[in-house]
Amino acid sequence: MRRLTFIYLTLKVAAFLDRDRIHVGCTTTSASMGDMMSAHPWVKSGAVSGERNASRRAIWVAIAMLVAVATDTRSEVYQLQPGDVVNFDFLDDALLPVLLTVDADGAAQFPLVGGVEIGGLSVNQALEKLRTEYKNRQILVDPKIALNIATYKPVFVLGEVKNPGSFPFYPGLTVEQAVGLAGGTLTAASSAADKIMARARLRGVMDGAEVEIVHEAIYAARLAAQLRGAETIDLQDAPESARPYLQRTSLKSVLEIEEKILKTDLITTQAQVQILTQGIAETEAGLRILAQLETEQKGVVEMNERDLERVTALRKRELNTETEIARVKNTTSNEKTQLLEIYAETSRSRRELGNLKLELAKLQADREKDILLKLQEREAAIKKLESTRQSAEEQFYLIASVAADERDRDQISFTYEVRRPKSGVNTVIDGAPFTELLPGDVVAVSIAGM
């Protein structure tokens, strides 16, 4: 209603001034209107009567007030929202103004009073609420404060634009201007040469992805052969989704390299297994020898113990000397010591045998685990490459389709969908190039009919 009143009054004033051959510029600001009025030759020369001059002055003042009202109306209508940055200042002190950000809850942290919820309020409403806060908390009797918007929440431009992303908002920003900030639409910003280069690049991405898929598929088949202990690669072991790519390419050179890797791995693995197996066999043989020595040594110790009993009995009958008893005791002790050493060596050999068997089992388990992990990586890599190729293919055919449309039509039309957050819910608006945006709006640009 205010806008309609402003337009009506402006037209009436312009018509009146035109009748008196006074031209008023439509874009003149209120600050410069007084200067224009005082500089007008009719006013300077006194060619008009005092009453008529006063009438002129009243008209200029009315226009200035109308422009001010229009400006105030825009700031009054806009409601602060999370992401806006406001400039706050105490007007009666020497401190510098502070910049405060409206947080996700709609509050900002103001000096002395802390968090005050201003989200959803106009600047004037927020200013009045702050004055009330400072009064009610008895911090200021007559608060002289200023509040204005320093930075609005940015707008976002997505879709068929050259540089999608977020961009600073300013009052009066339209969809067309926002798309311009994003570098313009893709097709509009691209020349024929750009499209040729884009298609060539996408074709290169597609071909490169296919080559990588083939490589990963053969790699996976080779890992499956390693897991089975086979000496040749079977392409049926490749992931099923990658098999169609294997039929389109010559695989001879790639297979030769992968089979060499397979044979080298098998030779290395067999050598490691053989070394550990041989160590286990030798340790087991050593244990058998130690067991035999243990049996023989036990017999020697028993014989020496019987000899010691015989010598001791003869000594009681004084048929031998103490020296003879000491010699037999010493021999018996030495034979027992040798038996204990055999026990210790047997224990060490058993531990060594256990370690060798554990190392052999670990070698086989680690190898199997490593192969399975690499197989999973190959499958994930193939899926990623297929996704990359599919995306490039879709873009390739989209550019081709756009080029075909351009041959049939002089211009491609675009649709602009404005997603406007309101009370936590996105409201979708069918926009046009001259639709005015609000802070936080998301503009989705797409080609009409696609």
DONU-772827 format. One record per residue (C-alpha): chain; x, y, z; residue number from 0. Coordinates in steps of 0.05 Angstrom, whole numbers. Example, Ala and Ser with C-alpha at 12.3 -4.5 7.8 and 13.67 -1.06 7.14 Angstrom:
<recs>
A_246_-90_156_0
A_273_-21_143_1
</recs>
This chain:
<recs>
A_0_0_0_0
A_57_47_17_1
A_91_32_-48_2
A_27_47_-88_3
A_17_112_-50_4
A_90_131_-63_5
A_83_117_-138_6
A_17_156_-142_7
A_45_218_-106_8
A_109_216_-146_9
A_70_215_-211_10
A_26_273_-188_11
A_86_315_-167_12
A_123_299_-232_13
A_61_319_-272_14
A_56_384_-234_15
A_130_400_-244_16
A_127_382_-317_17
A_69_430_-325_18
A_114_485_-299_19
A_172_461_-343_20
A_213_435_-285_21
A_247_368_-297_22
A_257_322_-238_23
A_307_262_-247_24
A_276_197_-226_25
A_340_173_-192_26
A_353_237_-152_27
A_365_223_-78_28
A_335_262_-21_29
A_403_289_-2_30
A_413_323_-69_31
A_342_348_-81_32
A_350_410_-38_33
A_413_428_-76_34
A_378_420_-142_35
A_321_463_-118_36
A_365_519_-93_37
A_407_516_-156_38
A_346_521_-202_39
A_350_584_-244_40
A_279_604_-228_41
A_293_602_-154_42
A_360_638_-159_43
A_333_693_-203_44
A_271_705_-162_45
A_229_694_-224_46
A_174_662_-183_47
A_133_694_-130_48
A_145_678_-57_49
A_82_638_-54_50
A_100_599_-116_51
A_172_590_-91_52
A_145_564_-25_53
A_102_516_-65_54
A_163_492_-102_55
A_201_482_-37_56
A_143_443_-7_57
A_142_397_-68_58
A_217_383_-64_59
A_212_368_10_60
A_153_322_-4_61
A_193_284_-56_62
A_252_277_-8_63
A_206_251_46_64
A_174_202_-1_65
A_243_174_-22_66
A_262_168_52_67
A_196_133_67_68
A_209_84_10_69
A_279_69_36_70
A_254_62_108_71
A_199_16_84_72
A_249_-33_54_73
A_290_-37_117_74
A_227_-40_159_75
A_198_-98_119_76
A_261_-141_122_77
A_264_-187_182_78
A_331_-206_212_79
A_350_-279_207_80
A_407_-325_227_81
A_471_-310_190_82
A_459_-234_186_83
A_513_-190_215_84
A_489_-126_250_85
A_528_-63_270_86
A_512_-41_341_87
A_535_24_373_88
A_525_66_436_89
A_517_136_409_90
A_536_173_472_91
A_605_143_484_92
A_673_140_450_93
A_673_64_440_94
A_675_37_369_95
A_614_1_341_96
A_614_-75_345_97
A_595_-127_294_98
A_548_-181_319_99
A_524_-244_283_100
A_453_-270_291_101
A_462_-343_311_102
A_420_-403_292_103
A_371_-389_349_104
A_359_-318_324_105
A_398_-286_381_106
A_459_-240_382_107
A_505_-225_440_108
A_499_-151_457_109
A_545_-112_505_110
A_523_-112_578_111
A_458_-151_566_112
A_484_-214_531_113
A_439_-254_485_114
A_377_-219_458_115
A_332_-254_407_116
A_324_-209_347_117
A_311_-260_292_118
A_245_-248_257_119
A_245_-174_277_120
A_256_-114_232_121
A_314_-68_249_122
A_268_-17_282_123
A_233_-71_322_124
A_300_-100_344_125
A_324_-30_364_126
A_261_-19_405_127
A_269_-86_439_128
A_342_-70_456_129
A_321_-2_486_130
A_271_-39_529_131
A_323_-90_551_132
A_373_-36_573_133
A_317_1_610_134
A_287_-59_644_135
A_355_-83_668_136
A_369_-13_695_137
A_433_-8_654_138
A_414_55_617_139
A_360_105_634_140
A_352_135_564_141
A_388_87_516_142
A_418_123_456_143
A_436_64_412_144
A_441_50_338_145
A_430_-15_300_146
A_436_-29_226_147
A_451_-88_181_148
A_525_-94_163_149
A_522_-158_123_150
A_463_-199_101_151
A_461_-275_100_152
A_488_-296_32_153
A_447_-325_-25_154
A_464_-391_-58_155
A_462_-405_-133_156
A_463_-478_-156_157
A_451_-518_-219_158
A_468_-499_-291_159
A_515_-441_-273_160
A_589_-433_-285_161
A_610_-422_-212_162
A_557_-449_-164_163
A_564_-428_-91_164
A_546_-373_-41_165
A_548_-299_-57_166
A_539_-235_-15_167
A_468_-207_-13_168
A_451_-134_-23_169
A_382_-102_-24_170
A_349_-106_-92_171
A_388_-167_-115_172
A_349_-203_-169_173
A_353_-275_-196_174
A_387_-250_-259_175
A_440_-212_-220_176
A_453_-272_-174_177
A_463_-317_-235_178
A_511_-264_-261_179
A_550_-268_-196_180
A_555_-343_-207_181
A_588_-331_-275_182
A_524_-338_-316_183
A_490_-401_-342_184
A_534_-456_-369_185
A_508_-456_-439_186
A_503_-381_-443_187
A_574_-373_-418_188
A_604_-425_-464_189
A_624_-413_-536_190
A_623_-467_-589_191
A_698_-478_-578_192
A_686_-485_-503_193
A_634_-539_-516_194
A_680_-577_-562_195
A_735_-574_-510_196
A_686_-595_-455_197
A_663_-655_-497_198
A_735_-674_-512_199
A_752_-670_-438_200
A_692_-712_-419_201
A_709_-763_-472_202
A_779_-767_-443_203
A_749_-777_-373_204
A_705_-833_-400_205
A_762_-868_-437_206
A_808_-860_-378_207
A_756_-890_-331_208
A_747_-949_-377_209
A_822_-963_-379_210
A_825_-959_-303_211
A_765_-1006_-296_212
A_799_-1057_-341_213
A_863_-1052_-301_214
A_827_-1059_-234_215
A_786_-1118_-261_216
A_848_-1157_-283_217
A_882_-1139_-218_218
A_822_-1169_-181_219
A_825_-1232_-224_220
A_899_-1239_-209_221
A_886_-1232_-133_222
A_833_-1287_-139_223
A_885_-1332_-173_224
A_935_-1317_-117_225
A_882_-1336_-66_226
A_871_-1403_-100_227
A_945_-1414_-112_228
A_934_-1418_-187_229
A_989_-1404_-238_230
A_944_-1370_-290_231
A_891_-1315_-289_232
A_819_-1332_-303_233
A_779_-1270_-326_234
A_716_-1302_-298_235
A_744_-1283_-230_236
A_738_-1209_-248_237
A_679_-1171_-216_238
A_616_-1183_-256_239
A_602_-1108_-268_240
A_671_-1099_-301_241
A_668_-1159_-348_242
A_634_-1121_-406_243
A_693_-1073_-407_244
A_742_-1132_-414_245
A_708_-1152_-479_246
A_720_-1084_-511_247
A_795_-1081_-501_248
A_857_-1119_-522_249
A_882_-1151_-457_250
A_944_-1189_-481_251
A_997_-1141_-456_252
A_961_-1128_-390_253
A_950_-1202_-377_254
A_1023_-1218_-391_255
A_1046_-1167_-339_256
A_995_-1191_-287_257
A_1013_-1264_-297_258
A_1087_-1247_-287_259
A_1067_-1214_-222_260
A_1026_-1275_-204_261
A_1083_-1323_-218_262
A_1132_-1280_-179_263
A_1085_-1278_-120_264
A_1075_-1353_-122_265
A_1151_-1366_-125_266
A_1163_-1318_-67_267
A_1107_-1348_-25_268
A_1128_-1419_-40_269
A_1200_-1402_-20_270
A_1177_-1372_46_271
A_1133_-1432_60_272
A_1189_-1480_41_273
A_1239_-1446_87_274
A_1191_-1448_145_275
A_1170_-1520_130_276
A_1243_-1541_126_277
A_1257_-1507_192_278
A_1199_-1543_223_279
A_1223_-1610_196_280
A_1294_-1599_221_281
A_1269_-1578_290_282
A_1225_-1640_294_283
A_1284_-1683_274_284
A_1326_-1650_328_285
A_1272_-1664_379_286
A_1272_-1737_359_287
A_1348_-1740_369_288
A_1342_-1705_435_289
A_1289_-1755_457_290
A_1337_-1811_439_291
A_1394_-1778_476_292
A_1348_-1767_536_293
A_1332_-1842_538_294
A_1405_-1862_533_295
A_1427_-1810_584_296
A_1375_-1834_633_297
A_1405_-1904_627_298
A_1475_-1877_640_299
A_1450_-1839_701_300
A_1415_-1901_728_301
A_1478_-1943_717_302
A_1520_-1891_754_303
A_1472_-1889_812_304
A_1476_-1965_819_305
A_1552_-1961_815_306
A_1550_-1908_870_307
A_1508_-1954_914_308
A_1556_-2012_903_309
A_1618_-1969_919_310
A_1584_-1942_982_311
A_1568_-2013_1006_312
A_1641_-2034_995_313
A_1665_-1974_1034_314
A_1623_-1994_1093_315
A_1661_-2060_1092_316
A_1726_-2020_1083_317
A_1740_-2055_1018_318
A_1755_-1989_981_319
A_1775_-1918_995_320
A_1739_-1851_1001_321
A_1772_-1829_937_322
A_1736_-1883_898_323
A_1669_-1861_928_324
A_1684_-1788_910_325
A_1701_-1807_838_326
A_1636_-1845_828_327
A_1595_-1789_859_328
A_1627_-1738_813_329
A_1614_-1781_752_330
A_1541_-1791_772_331
A_1533_-1716_782_332
A_1562_-1700_713_333
A_1516_-1750_680_334
A_1455_-1719_714_335
A_1478_-1650_691_336
A_1482_-1675_620_337
A_1411_-1702_627_338
A_1387_-1634_651_339
A_1421_-1600_591_340
A_1384_-1648_545_341
A_1319_-1629_579_342
A_1334_-1555_569_343
A_1353_-1564_496_344
A_1289_-1604_485_345
A_1249_-1547_515_346
A_1283_-1495_471_347
A_1272_-1537_409_348
A_1199_-1546_425_349
A_1191_-1470_432_350
A_1227_-1460_367_351
A_1182_-1511_333_352
A_1121_-1475_360_353
A_1146_-1408_335_354
A_1160_-1436_266_355
A_1091_-1467_261_356
A_1060_-1401_285_357
A_1101_-1362_234_358
A_1079_-1409_178_359
A_1005_-1403_198_360
A_1012_-1327_205_361
A_1045_-1322_137_362
A_987_-1359_104_363
A_934_-1321_144_364
A_966_-1252_132_365
A_973_-1267_58_366
A_900_-1288_53_367
A_877_-1227_92_368
A_919_-1180_49_369
A_891_-1210_-15_370
A_819_-1205_10_371
A_829_-1132_30_372
A_859_-1116_-38_373
A_800_-1150_-71_374
A_752_-1106_-32_375
A_793_-1044_-52_376
A_790_-1065_-126_377
A_714_-1073_-123_378
A_706_-1005_-90_379
A_753_-973_-141_380
A_714_-1004_-198_381
A_648_-977_-171_382
A_678_-908_-163_383
A_706_-909_-233_384
A_639_-932_-261_385
A_605_-874_-226_386
A_657_-825_-253_387
A_648_-853_-323_388
A_572_-851_-318_389
A_573_-779_-294_390
A_620_-758_-350_391
A_576_-795_-401_392
A_513_-759_-376_393
A_548_-692_-382_394
A_574_-710_-451_395
A_505_-727_-477_396
A_475_-666_-442_397
A_523_-620_-478_398
A_508_-657_-543_399
A_434_-649_-530_400
A_441_-575_-515_401
A_482_-566_-579_402
A_428_-601_-619_403
A_375_-557_-587_404
A_416_-495_-603_405
A_416_-515_-676_406
A_340_-520_-674_407
A_328_-459_-631_408
A_358_-390_-626_409
A_359_-390_-551_410
A_356_-439_-493_411
A_307_-422_-438_412
A_322_-433_-365_413
A_278_-443_-304_414
A_294_-410_-238_415
A_270_-443_-174_416
A_277_-400_-112_417
A_278_-438_-46_418
A_264_-390_10_419
A_273_-413_83_420
A_216_-391_127_421
A_204_-415_198_422
A_250_-475_186_423
A_213_-496_122_424
A_235_-483_51_425
A_182_-448_9_426
A_192_-461_-66_427
A_178_-403_-113_428
A_178_-405_-189_429
A_225_-347_-202_430
A_238_-302_-261_431
A_301_-263_-280_432
A_275_-200_-245_433
A_249_-235_-182_434
A_279_-200_-122_435
A_315_-245_-73_436
A_319_-244_3_437
A_380_-262_45_438
A_389_-337_50_439
A_350_-353_-14_440
A_374_-412_-56_441
A_368_-404_-132_442
A_368_-469_-171_443
A_380_-459_-245_444
A_361_-513_-295_445
A_349_-519_-370_446
A_276_-518_-386_447
A_249_-585_-408_448
A_309_-625_-380_449
</recs>
